[in-house]
Amino acid sequence: MRPVSLVLFLTFTLLPFTAGHILPGLSEGRSREQKVWVREGSPAVLPCLLSPRKTRGSSKQLPDKISVLWRRHGGSVHQEPHVVLEVGDSGLQKTALCMKPRVSLQDSAWRNGNFSLRIAPVRSEDVGLYEARVEYKTEVHSCRVELGVITVTLSPPSPVIGNELLLSCNSSHRASLVETCWFHNEHLGPTSRTICFLSRTLSILHPAMSDAGSWRCQLRYSDKEIISATFNLQILGFDGPTNPVVYAAAGSAADLPCSLSYLPSAFGMRVVAAHWSHLAGGRVQDWVISQNVSSRRFPLHLPVVGPGDAGQYRCTVSVGHRTISRDVTLAVVTVTPSIQGPVSEGNRLLLICSLTHSQGHERFQWTHLDSAPTKSKLAVASPRRLEGHSSWLVRTLEIPQVSQKDTGTWECSVHGPEGRLGAVEYDLQITGAQVSSAPSILSGQVTFGLTLTLFFLLAICVVALALQKRAQTPAFPALEGMFAVNVPGKSKEENQKGKIQQTEC
């Protein structure tokens, strides 16, 4: 075999196995074609790397003098190629005017064998076949990369404010489209959604904050090519839950939130006005919030709230030529004792904890804050609705006999599925021991009994005195003379005295 024929045979035989490598002794190494899909507006990297097998076998880096030429064939290989970026071995760089300054190379990565082309941002007209030619000394390395562009468009432009939105997904692929699928928050569990249909456009009639976030469109074609791109949907609305509820203790301050999801000035929009309104007692109350284009928060501060302040409040914000609003509910927690003022020791006391404008899922817990943690009194139960007030919930704490150990602060806290919602405190003051008085009927009965007893005692005393007097009187006065003795020689008075002495004997 001739030497020339042998060289040609070896060249075509080894070419498939040496694609993408720089081999000494060969004039050129050609890599196989790669395909890169990039969403319009995102950066793209067209890879052109020296095989790690070559650099691992040698501790030497590539020489300093290297020339790199990137050319683009347009939308088809048959079109005349034109220069995209050229860097001579002297370091002089030339760039196509239509792509300047969007294309670049990492000079620091050359000596490690990285000649990838970066395009940022990618435009739809950048579609086509790109070819790189790397030369140093007598060696040549080439790369071929096909760039495809996926276009995701939003109408109206981001951020969306309230109205219907349309998301469209297209690509530069020429095959017939079989199916389009949209994936929303794929890795966020219950909030993820998947929508598949033939149309390229997704319509959302009434976009909400739950529709914001990452959307990925996936296009499946008849030639089994599958292309996907991700789009971050921004909706200008309100932060936090859809229907927020603020729980506040009666007599305390309350702050009602109203915060936009994005700063309007970041999108070139101006906040025209922000105000709050509340329907109370048949009339509407209004609060105008000062305009601040550098803020997205417009809270309403209420210094002192009571049961009459509970209800729905509306925050309205004008952004550009559009207005968005949200409702915030204020629920007020109140404690009402059955005895007003200080409570006497031994009394029965009821502490009624009521929630004005409740949502129906709350539960209550009573805690004695001034007692030891291991001895604190707790009362946990589902509440009952107050008759005549469908939006009121009450929970009563009963202390059958108040004692000094009950003195101090009692807290009624409100809890829901999300945890503790709010609380109100009551300071219990107890006076000295109670002096109980009998009812009036019982008092009359006792007085009558005492009177009757005294009457009987007095009667007994009278009878006793009468009996004693009778006992001192002679039973037979006619016989008195029979026992009288006149002593001779004594006077009449002395004899009479003797009679008396005899009688006493």
RATAUR-V866242 format. One record per residue. RES is the residue in one letter. PHI is phi in degrees with one decimal (999 if undefined). OMEGA is omega in whole degrees, -180 to 180 (NA if undefined). BURIAL is # if it has 9 or more other C-alpha atoms within 8 Angstrom, else .. Layout:
RES_PHI_OMEGA_BURIAL ; RES_PHI_OMEGA_BURIAL
This chain:
M_999_180_. ; R_-67.6_179_. ; P_-59.7_-180_. ; V_-64.3_179_. ; S_-64.4_179_. ; L_-65.4_179_# ; V_-64.5_179_. ; L_-63.1_-180_. ; F_-62.3_180_. ; L_-65.7_-179_. ; T_-62.7_-178_. ; F_-74.1_179_. ; T_-75.9_-176_. ; L_-87.1_-176_. ; L_-57.8_180_# ; P_-63.3_-177_. ; F_-89.0_-178_. ; T_-113.2_-178_# ; A_-61.9_177_# ; G_86.9_-179_# ; H_-120.2_172_# ; I_-96.8_-178_# ; L_-113.6_178_# ; P_-60.4_178_. ; G_95.6_177_. ; L_-106.5_-176_. ; S_-72.4_-175_. ; E_-157.7_172_# ; G_-114.6_-175_# ; R_-111.0_-180_# ; S_-87.8_178_# ; R_-76.1_-174_. ; E_-74.2_177_. ; Q_-113.5_180_. ; K_-128.3_-180_. ; V_-126.6_176_# ; W_-109.7_-177_# ; V_-136.6_176_# ; R_-74.5_179_# ; E_-58.0_-177_# ; G_96.8_179_. ; S_-97.0_176_# ; P_-77.0_178_# ; A_-128.6_175_# ; V_-122.5_177_. ; L_-93.1_-170_# ; P_-72.6_172_# ; C_-150.9_-172_# ; L_-121.9_172_# ; L_-72.6_-175_# ; S_-59.6_177_# ; P_-59.1_-179_. ; R_-64.5_-180_. ; K_-77.7_-177_# ; T_-71.4_180_# ; R_-71.8_-178_. ; G_-83.3_-178_. ; S_-135.8_180_. ; S_-84.3_-179_. ; K_-85.2_176_. ; Q_-90.8_179_. ; L_-68.0_-179_. ; P_-67.7_-178_. ; D_-69.6_-176_. ; K_-84.7_-180_. ; I_-133.3_176_# ; S_-112.6_-178_# ; V_-127.3_179_# ; L_-131.9_175_# ; W_-108.3_178_# ; R_-124.5_180_# ; R_-121.0_-179_# ; H_-92.6_-178_# ; G_82.5_-178_# ; G_-76.5_-177_. ; S_-143.6_179_. ; V_-64.2_-176_# ; H_-77.4_179_. ; Q_-75.5_-179_. ; E_-66.5_-180_. ; P_-71.4_175_. ; H_-136.2_-174_. ; V_-73.4_175_# ; V_-99.3_-179_# ; L_-152.1_179_# ; E_-135.3_177_# ; V_-126.5_180_# ; G_-78.0_-179_# ; D_-66.5_177_# ; S_-87.6_-179_. ; G_96.6_179_. ; L_-70.1_-174_. ; Q_-116.6_176_. ; K_-124.5_-178_. ; T_-131.8_176_# ; A_-63.2_-176_# ; L_-60.8_-177_. ; C_-70.2_-178_. ; M_-117.8_180_# ; K_-87.8_2_. ; P_-102.7_-173_. ; R_-82.8_-178_# ; V_-110.4_-179_# ; S_-161.9_174_# ; L_-123.5_176_. ; Q_-91.9_-177_# ; D_-59.4_-177_. ; S_-68.1_-178_. ; A_-93.8_-177_# ; W_-59.4_-173_# ; R_-67.0_174_# ; N_-96.2_175_# ; G_89.2_-180_# ; N_-107.6_-179_# ; F_-120.0_-177_# ; S_-65.9_179_# ; L_-100.1_179_# ; R_-107.7_177_# ; I_-123.1_-178_# ; A_-148.6_-6_# ; P_-87.4_179_# ; V_-82.0_175_# ; R_-112.1_-178_# ; S_-64.4_-180_# ; E_-78.4_178_. ; D_-82.0_-179_# ; V_-60.8_176_# ; G_151.5_180_# ; L_-98.2_-180_# ; Y_-111.6_-179_# ; E_-132.3_179_# ; A_-111.2_177_# ; R_-131.0_-178_# ; V_-111.5_-178_# ; E_-128.7_166_# ; Y_-154.1_-173_# ; K_55.5_-178_. ; T_-104.3_-175_. ; E_-105.7_-177_# ; V_-133.5_176_# ; H_-129.0_-178_# ; S_-130.0_178_# ; C_-134.2_177_# ; R_-128.5_-177_# ; V_-132.4_175_# ; E_-97.3_-179_# ; L_-102.0_174_# ; G_-111.5_-176_# ; V_-119.3_174_# ; I_-106.1_-179_# ; T_-115.0_175_# ; V_-115.7_-178_# ; T_-116.9_180_. ; L_-122.1_177_# ; S_-133.8_-4_. ; P_-70.8_-176_. ; P_-61.6_179_. ; S_-69.7_1_# ; P_-86.0_-180_# ; V_-78.1_178_# ; I_-125.4_167_# ; G_78.8_-171_# ; N_-82.3_179_. ; E_-62.1_177_# ; L_-124.3_179_# ; L_-125.7_175_# ; L_-112.4_-179_# ; S_-116.5_-179_# ; C_-130.1_180_# ; N_-138.7_178_# ; S_-143.1_179_. ; S_-85.3_-180_. ; H_-68.2_-172_. ; R_-94.3_-179_. ; A_-72.6_-179_. ; S_-76.3_180_. ; L_-78.5_180_# ; V_-100.9_-175_# ; E_-157.4_174_# ; T_-122.2_178_# ; C_-123.3_177_# ; W_-117.4_-180_# ; F_-119.1_-179_# ; H_-110.8_179_# ; N_47.9_-172_# ; E_-56.5_-172_. ; H_-106.4_-177_. ; L_-110.3_172_. ; G_67.7_-172_. ; P_-61.2_-178_. ; T_-83.1_-178_. ; S_-74.5_179_# ; R_-140.3_176_# ; T_-132.5_-179_. ; I_-129.5_-179_. ; C_-125.0_176_. ; F_-165.0_-177_. ; L_-80.1_-177_. ; S_-65.1_178_. ; R_-85.4_-172_# ; T_-113.5_176_. ; L_-106.4_-179_# ; S_-113.6_176_. ; I_-121.5_-172_. ; L_-68.7_-178_. ; H_-124.2_-177_. ; P_-63.7_177_# ; A_-121.4_-180_# ; M_-63.2_178_# ; S_-68.7_179_. ; D_-86.6_-180_. ; A_-73.0_178_# ; G_118.0_-174_# ; S_-84.5_173_# ; W_-119.4_177_# ; R_-117.0_176_# ; C_-97.9_180_# ; Q_-126.1_-180_# ; L_-105.6_178_# ; R_-115.1_-174_# ; Y_-109.3_-176_# ; S_-66.0_178_# ; D_-88.1_178_. ; K_70.3_174_. ; E_-75.5_179_. ; I_-120.5_-176_. ; I_-125.3_-180_. ; S_-141.2_178_# ; A_-149.9_-178_# ; T_-111.3_180_# ; F_-133.6_179_. ; N_-95.8_-177_. ; L_-85.9_178_# ; Q_-108.2_180_# ; I_-118.8_178_# ; L_-83.2_-180_# ; G_-145.6_-178_# ; F_-115.3_175_# ; D_-71.7_174_. ; G_84.6_-179_. ; P_-65.3_-178_. ; T_-65.3_180_. ; N_-124.4_-176_. ; P_-70.5_177_# ; V_-125.7_178_. ; V_-108.9_179_# ; Y_-103.7_-178_# ; A_-137.2_177_# ; A_-79.5_178_# ; A_-60.5_-178_# ; G_92.7_180_. ; S_-103.9_178_# ; A_-87.4_179_# ; A_-139.6_177_# ; D_-120.6_-180_# ; L_-95.7_-174_# ; P_-81.0_172_# ; C_-153.7_-173_# ; S_-127.0_179_# ; L_-75.8_-179_# ; S_-72.1_179_# ; Y_-138.8_175_. ; L_-80.1_-176_# ; P_-57.8_-178_# ; S_-64.4_178_# ; A_-67.6_179_. ; F_-108.2_179_. ; G_76.7_-180_. ; M_-103.8_-177_# ; R_-118.9_176_# ; V_-76.5_-177_# ; V_-78.8_-177_# ; A_-159.2_175_# ; A_-146.6_179_# ; H_-147.7_179_# ; W_-113.3_176_# ; S_-142.5_-179_# ; H_-151.1_179_# ; L_-92.4_-179_# ; A_-140.9_177_# ; G_62.0_179_. ; G_81.7_177_. ; R_-131.5_-177_. ; V_-99.2_174_. ; Q_-97.2_-179_. ; D_-128.0_174_. ; W_-130.7_178_. ; V_-96.0_-180_. ; I_-93.7_-179_# ; S_-61.2_-177_. ; Q_-72.6_180_. ; N_-148.2_-175_. ; V_-73.7_-180_# ; S_-94.2_180_. ; S_-128.6_176_. ; R_-118.4_-178_# ; R_-113.7_-179_. ; F_-136.9_-177_# ; P_-75.4_175_# ; L_-110.8_-179_# ; H_-103.4_177_. ; L_-110.7_-174_. ; P_-61.1_-179_. ; V_-139.1_-179_# ; V_-120.0_176_# ; G_-138.0_180_# ; P_-55.8_-180_# ; G_-70.7_179_. ; D_-88.7_-178_# ; A_-67.4_179_# ; G_137.7_-177_# ; Q_-96.6_175_# ; Y_-119.4_-179_# ; R_-118.7_176_# ; C_-103.8_-178_# ; T_-119.8_-179_# ; V_-124.0_176_# ; S_-98.7_-179_# ; V_-120.2_-176_# ; G_62.8_178_# ; H_-103.3_-178_. ; R_-122.1_-179_. ; T_-126.4_176_# ; I_-124.3_-178_# ; S_-145.1_175_. ; R_-147.7_179_# ; D_-100.6_177_# ; V_-124.9_-179_# ; T_-100.0_175_# ; L_-106.4_176_# ; A_-110.3_-175_# ; V_-110.1_180_# ; V_-101.4_-176_# ; T_-132.6_174_# ; V_-114.9_179_# ; T_-122.9_179_. ; P_-84.8_177_# ; S_-75.6_177_. ; I_-121.9_-180_. ; Q_-82.4_179_. ; G_80.2_-179_. ; P_-61.5_-177_# ; V_-109.1_178_# ; S_-76.7_-180_# ; E_-63.8_-179_# ; G_99.3_179_# ; N_-73.9_173_# ; R_-91.9_-175_# ; L_-127.2_174_# ; L_-116.3_174_# ; L_-111.7_-175_# ; I_-100.9_178_# ; C_-99.5_-177_# ; S_-120.5_179_# ; L_-119.6_180_# ; T_-86.8_-179_# ; H_62.8_179_# ; S_-79.2_179_# ; Q_-98.7_175_. ; G_97.6_-178_. ; H_-108.4_-175_. ; E_-78.8_171_# ; R_-134.2_-173_# ; F_-115.8_175_# ; Q_-143.8_176_# ; W_-97.1_180_# ; T_-137.9_174_# ; H_-88.4_-172_# ; L_-73.6_-175_# ; D_-88.6_178_# ; S_-96.7_-180_. ; A_-63.2_-178_. ; P_-56.2_-178_. ; T_-81.2_-178_. ; K_-115.5_-177_. ; S_-65.4_-178_# ; K_-86.7_-180_. ; L_-120.5_174_. ; A_-140.8_-177_# ; V_-118.1_179_. ; A_-166.3_174_. ; S_-73.2_-176_. ; P_-80.1_173_# ; R_-119.1_-180_. ; R_-83.3_180_# ; L_-81.1_-179_# ; E_-60.9_179_. ; G_86.1_180_. ; H_-134.4_-175_. ; S_-66.7_-179_. ; S_-97.0_180_# ; W_-105.4_172_# ; L_-120.1_-178_# ; V_-129.9_175_# ; R_-142.8_-173_# ; T_-104.3_173_. ; L_-104.2_-179_# ; E_-108.2_173_. ; I_-113.3_-173_. ; P_-57.9_-178_. ; Q_-141.4_-176_# ; V_-68.0_176_# ; S_-131.1_-177_# ; Q_-63.9_180_. ; K_-70.5_178_. ; D_-86.9_-179_. ; T_-64.6_176_# ; G_123.2_-173_# ; T_-95.7_174_# ; W_-111.0_-178_# ; E_-117.1_172_# ; C_-107.4_-179_# ; S_-106.1_-179_# ; V_-107.6_-178_# ; H_-126.9_177_# ; G_-137.8_179_# ; P_-57.5_-179_. ; E_-87.4_178_. ; G_118.2_-179_. ; R_-70.0_-176_. ; L_-106.2_-178_# ; G_179.0_-178_# ; A_-158.5_175_# ; V_-136.8_-177_# ; E_-115.3_176_# ; Y_-134.6_-178_. ; D_-96.5_-177_. ; L_-96.0_177_# ; Q_-109.4_-176_# ; I_-120.0_177_# ; T_-86.7_-177_. ; G_-66.7_-176_. ; A_-62.2_-177_. ; Q_-78.7_173_. ; V_-97.2_-174_. ; S_-84.2_177_. ; S_-110.7_-178_. ; A_-70.8_176_. ; P_-59.8_-175_. ; S_-61.5_-179_. ; I_-64.8_-180_. ; L_-65.0_179_. ; S_-62.3_178_# ; G_-64.9_179_. ; Q_-65.0_-180_. ; V_-65.3_180_. ; T_-62.9_179_. ; F_-62.1_-180_. ; G_-65.2_179_. ; L_-64.4_179_. ; T_-62.1_-180_. ; L_-63.0_179_. ; T_-64.1_179_. ; L_-62.3_179_. ; F_-63.7_180_. ; F_-65.5_179_. ; L_-63.7_179_. ; L_-64.6_178_. ; A_-63.0_179_. ; I_-63.8_179_. ; C_-63.0_179_. ; V_-61.5_180_. ; V_-62.4_-179_. ; A_-63.4_179_. ; L_-64.5_179_. ; A_-64.3_179_. ; L_-65.6_180_. ; Q_-65.9_179_. ; K_-64.3_-180_. ; R_-67.7_-180_. ; A_-68.2_179_. ; Q_-81.1_-180_. ; T_-89.4_180_. ; P_-59.1_-180_. ; A_-76.5_-178_. ; F_-130.9_-178_. ; P_-65.1_-179_. ; A_-68.7_-178_. ; L_-90.0_-177_. ; E_-62.8_-179_. ; G_-70.2_-178_. ; M_-69.1_-177_. ; F_-104.4_179_. ; A_-83.6_-179_. ; V_-127.5_178_. ; N_-95.5_-177_. ; V_-95.9_-178_. ; P_-69.3_179_. ; G_83.9_179_. ; K_-108.7_-180_. ; S_-74.3_-179_. ; K_-65.9_-179_. ; E_-66.9_-180_. ; E_-70.0_177_. ; N_-63.9_179_# ; Q_-63.8_178_. ; K_-64.3_177_. ; G_-64.6_176_. ; K_-60.1_-179_# ; I_-65.7_179_. ; Q_-62.9_178_. ; Q_-65.6_-180_. ; T_-64.7_180_. ; E_-65.4_178_. ; C_-69.2_NA_.
